[in-house]
Structures are given as structure tokens and as C-alpha cells.
Amino acid sequence: MAKTIAIELEVNGVKESVKTIGELETAIEQLTEELKKTEIGSEAFNKLTTELNNAKSELKTFEKQFE
């Protein structure tokens, strides 16, 4: 039986639900680009860092399942 999993991330101030590894990788790229433009130590920087870390953690979890 297949499971449907959706991960909710906030990218560029918009909450997105990602359902594929490709979408998750794209979200990580978008978060990284947005983080590069954000002032270090600001509230937005901290929020983006948290979202990026969560997304990377989810991706690592999926990758481990394929090993």
C-alpha cells in the first residue's frame, strides 16, 4: 500500500506542500537562494535557516530509505 506524504515548508513567505523528492530539492534550492539575500541574524534569516534545515533533514531521511 502506498503512502502519501506531504511536507509543508515556507518558501519566500509562501507555505508550500511538497510531495516529491524533486519538489523538495527545488524548495531547498529556493530557500538557499533566499537565505543568501537575507541579513544575517535577522528574524527572516533565522526563520529561513530553520526551514532550510528542516527541508535538508527530510531529504536525508528519504535518502536513507533508499540505501
C-alpha positions in Angstrom: 0.0 0.0 0.0 1.4 3.4 -1.0 1.6 6.2 1.5 1.1 9.8 0.6 3.4 12.1 2.4 3.4 15.9 2.1 6.0 18.2 3.7 5.0 21.7 4.4 7.7 24.4 4.0 7.6 28.2 3.8 9.5 29.5 0.8 9.6 33.2 0.0 6.9 33.8 2.6 4.5 31.3 0.9 3.6 28.0 2.5 4.2 25.1 0.1 3.3 21.4 0.3 6.0 19.3 -1.4 5.1 15.8 -2.3 8.1 14.6 -4.4 11.8 14.5 -3.8 12.2 16.7 -6.8 9.9 19.3 -5.3 11.8 19.0 -2.0 15.2 19.6 -3.8 13.7 22.6 -5.6 12.4 24.0 -2.3 15.9 23.6 -0.8 17.4 25.5 -3.7 14.9 28.3 -3.4 15.4 28.6 0.4 19.2 28.7 -0.1 18.9 31.5 -2.7 16.6 33.5 -0.5 18.9 33.0 2.5 21.8 34.4 0.5 19.9 37.7 0.1 18.8 37.9 3.8 20.6 39.9 6.5 22.5 37.6 8.9 20.9 37.4 12.3 17.6 38.9 11.3 14.3 37.3 12.1 13.9 36.3 8.5 17.3 34.8 8.4 16.6 32.7 11.4 13.3 31.6 10.0 14.8 30.7 6.6 17.6 28.8 8.3 15.1 26.7 10.3 13.0 25.9 7.2 16.2 25.0 5.2 17.5 22.8 8.0 14.0 21.0 8.2 14.0 20.5 4.4 17.5 19.1 4.4 16.7 16.8 7.2 13.6 15.5 5.4 15.7 14.9 2.3 18.3 13.0 4.2 15.6 10.8 5.8 14.3 9.9 2.3 17.8 9.2 1.0 18.5 6.8 3.9 15.4 4.9 3.0 16.9 4.2 -0.5 20.1 2.7 1.0 
